[in-house]
């Protein structure tokens, strides 16, 4: 957790990771597809606070997930996978 975490989600998983990161004081980057409804993006930001960055990237989940994977390897962030 010292380097932070990264997750990809367009919904509940993103909110859970954001809240957990805030409670732990951990940096988190949440990758969400560009088409994610603003209500979901704002919910993630609201749960996350200052340590959480939301990145809107890609036209679909797979493209957002590729960005999350890139951050995992290039920045050494721990991947918090939504279903693995």
N, C-alpha and C positions, 0 to 999 in steps of 0.2 A: 504493500500500500504506500510505501514511501515515495514512489514515483507517480502514483496515481492509477486510475482505472479508466477504461474505455468501454463503452457499450453501444450497441446499435439497436434501436427500437423506434417504433412510431406510436407507442402507447404506454401501457401499464408498467412494463419492464423498465422503461426509461425513467418513469416517475419513481419507482422503487430504488433504482440505482442512485438517482439524484438525492433522494431523501437520506439514504444510507451514507452517501458521501458527505453530505452536510453534517449528519450526526457524528461521523467519525473524524471530521475535519480533513477529509481526503480530497485531493484534486480528482475531478472526473470530467471526461469529455464524452458527451452523448451525441452520437451521429444519428441524424434523422433524415429521411428523404425530404426533398424540397416540397413535395405535395402534402406533407403532414398538416392536418388541420391546425390552425393557430390556437385553438382551445387546448390541444394536447401539448403543443410547444410551450405555451404559457404555463401550463400545469407543471411541466418539467422544470422550467425556470423558477417557478414559485416554490417547489419542493427543494430545489438545489441550493439556492443562495449563491454566495460569492465564490465558492470553490468549484462550482459546476459551470462548464461551458457547453452550450448547445451549438452544434454545427449542423446546419441544413445543407445537405450535399446529396447529389445524385437524383436521378429521375425515379428511382424505385428502391426497394429494400436492399437488393443485391448490390447496387452501387454505393449505398450508404454503408453497407457492411464491409465493402472493399476498403473504404476510407478508414473505418474502425480497425481493420486488420493492418493497414499501413501504419497507423498510429501505434498499434501494439508492437510492431517490429522496429519502427524507426525511433520511437520515443521511449520504448520499454514499459509502456503502460500494461497493466494486467487486464486482460479481456474478461468481462463479465457477460458471458453468453446467455441469451434469453431462454434457451431450452436444452443446453448441453451441460 
